[in-house]
Amino acid sequence: MNSQVVTNPEDIARLYRELSLFPSLSRADVGPVVTSQYGGKYSNIYTEWSQRDLDRNENVNFCRQYIVFHDDKSVVYSGASGNCTEIKGELQSKDSPSGDMKAVVRECTIKGEDKQFLEIWSKNIKMKSINLTALKKHGKVYEDDQFGCLVWSHSETHLLYVAERKRPKAKSFFQSESPELSSIGDEEETVSSEEKETVKGEQFVFHEDWGEGLVGKSCPVLCVLDIEGDNVSVLEGVPDNISPGQAFWAPGDTGVVFVGWLHEPFRCGLKFCPNRSSSLYYVDLTGGKCEQLTSGTSAVSSPRLSPDQCRIVYLECAVFGPHMQCSRLCMFDWYTKKTSVVVDVVNRPGEDGFTGIYSSQLSRQCWSADSQRVIVSCPQRSRKDLLMVDTSTGSVTSLTSKSDVGCWCLLNIERDLMVVSCSSPNCPPRLRVGFLPPRDSQEELVWVTLEDSQMLPEIDWQILTFTPPPEQDNSQYPGLDFEALLIKPKEVKDGVKLPLIVTPHGGPHSVFVADWFLYSSVLCRMGFAVLMVNYRGSTGYGQDNILSLPGNVGTQDVKDVQFAVESVLKGDEFDMQKVAVSGGSHGGFLACHLIGQYPGFYKACVSRNPVTNLASMIGSTDIPDWCMVEAGFDYTTDCLPDPAVWEQMLNKSPIRYVTQVQTPVLLTLGEDDKRVPSKQGIEYYRALQAKKVPVRLLWYPGNNHSLSKVDAESDGFMNIALWIIQHLWK
Ligand SMILES: CSCC[C@H](NC=O)C(=O)N[C@@H](C)C(=O)N[C@@H](CO)C(=O)O
């Protein structure tokens, strides 16, 4: 075999183990400014990381702190303060604004029972530990990014968080009454309040939840802990037809502002679906009155209050339609009660290259100290950059587009000190800080690295741009181009042609930005080139690019990927007899389409939780609207099955081409997938078996759509790598 590919399973596992050690940055908090008696200033930076632990088969979370000496506008000196500490059992934590206290929502098991506590720490003492489970005021606390929050009031006397609404205990009509609780004769009835609330016949009522990644989360409620009084109250006044989340204290702690998602007539999947009907609301704490602050005709998310507590920025996009779209950055003026559009949707990027805002979530803190600017990290074509938005002019300036780093994520900004994670396909995440220069200043932004990582010199990467041939241009949205990330070994022995693994992303409205990808990095270190295709329909290229795909899935996206592959193969770097395709979800849809529409071209196929039949998916997925929209139909909640629609859906699905498939297929399915039900993969599996096409199915219990638990991710990688090797060199 004239190649330089690592094929020994032990060597592959060693490479995976080595590269999986690199942690990812999940959070950073900036502590208060401390001034020494000599006038020197410093702030503590608290960071949280996540790392795969293959031996414990879990993702381990840990924190590390740093000290940054500064003069409020530049970093003078910085360094780590102490080593890492593993974080266990902490669902949420948040320092108070002054930094004097820290709140922690902790989950622990006592005598076999899961319990949740809300702890208040001050200096070196745990001042309070409130047993939320015993209080029985609500269900489990929400720790997710969709609804969850843990917010100190400006006065530092109250804490705001989100939990599941308390559900009355249900019992059977035939359950015998427990004697000590029933009254006999003149004995005082001593029925506990809980017993009084118990309802019969409700044990098996279906409670729909918010779908993939939010399983069991159905009716969130806003909860407030009065720290001094030690009591928890569930906020009243929230309309019955909405699910509240992403809450924070209004100016002066007069009430609470939050996002409310409409959950009537039914809930659909909400994770990665920022197009769900939602509005900003305000509940006044004194009168309990609830006021809707935005129109209710759009989808909003990520409301963020300015430091001067005068304005709220938030993201807005259209309801239904493509699940990820170009967002508007809007602003609500607290005192005039007026909303305005700061940055509108960008249909086609202009001369300045700004392609629009694509983000389902602003960082927890994103305002500059002067309450005039907002920092957004979002995809700009195949990069992810930091954008500075001037909220009074709407101007957008990239702070990082000239950098050779491909991916910048804003973790936090406090008093203009930004904390960021930056990475590239050949460089795992690094932690950097830098002061945002004053408004209208020409000063250069200077980044200081707090935690470096190891650049991998063996990995080379570049961004390729493609213009579809005229016959593949989209007549409704003409002139669109697209890109791909090409990741390949830096050193290639003379005469060796690289094997190529083609990876279209899922979504379809998402994007591969030049970030650190574990799978691609290991495959590259094994000797493969990886082509990660951002076909038309990807986010980050303008709204027209996104809108060009719905109704054309299964053709335009498939042709874009094939065009990119054939363009790359024209060079003599790659071995066109050793090309594999691998994708997940909609990426799996594309992988199955490619092997059906180009029989024999791909020598191996890997498909993770693939969409294989839109018609059979619509009745079982948490995103039925996605099936209709991507097939080219408008969706309404009362739409019913229609044979003509199902025929179109079938025609656009990979299952339609399964009779042409020759390529061996590896399917990896998550048992708990609510997004693309595993029956999709099994339907395709059976069709291949019937055709006697080599097919292998891996089934991962306890895993959902992302297959991101350590066991599925690591076992999945080994099987994918060996499947590709087996069939590229047979
Ligand atoms: C982050 S884009 C997700 C878009 C879409 N959201 C809701 O419908 C979605 O979940 N699409 C799936 C079919 C899909 O392709 N998911 C991708 C991207 O998350 C995946 O790799 O799982």
The ligand as a Gaussian input file, in Angstrom:
#p B3LYP/6-31G(d) Opt

LIG

0 1
 C      -26.961000      23.768000      14.275000
 S      -27.887000      23.695000      12.879000
 C      -29.223000      22.661000      13.346000
 C      -30.318000      22.876000      12.407000
 C      -31.507000      22.039000      12.674000
 N      -32.154000      22.628000      13.783000
 C      -33.373000      22.267000      13.932000
 O      -33.975000      21.747000      13.087000
 C      -31.166000      20.585000      12.988000
 O      -31.126000      20.167000      14.123000
 N      -30.925000      19.857000      11.907000
 C      -30.583000      18.457000      12.035000
 C      -31.385000      17.665000      11.061000
 C      -29.085000      18.392000      11.762000
 O      -28.674000      18.292000      10.630000
 N      -28.329000      18.616000      12.839000
 C      -26.893000      18.804000      12.657000
 C      -26.491000      20.156000      13.142000
 O      -26.768000      20.277000      14.465000
 C      -26.077000      17.760000      13.390000
 O      -24.911000      17.602000      13.050000
 O      -26.643000      17.131000      14.304000

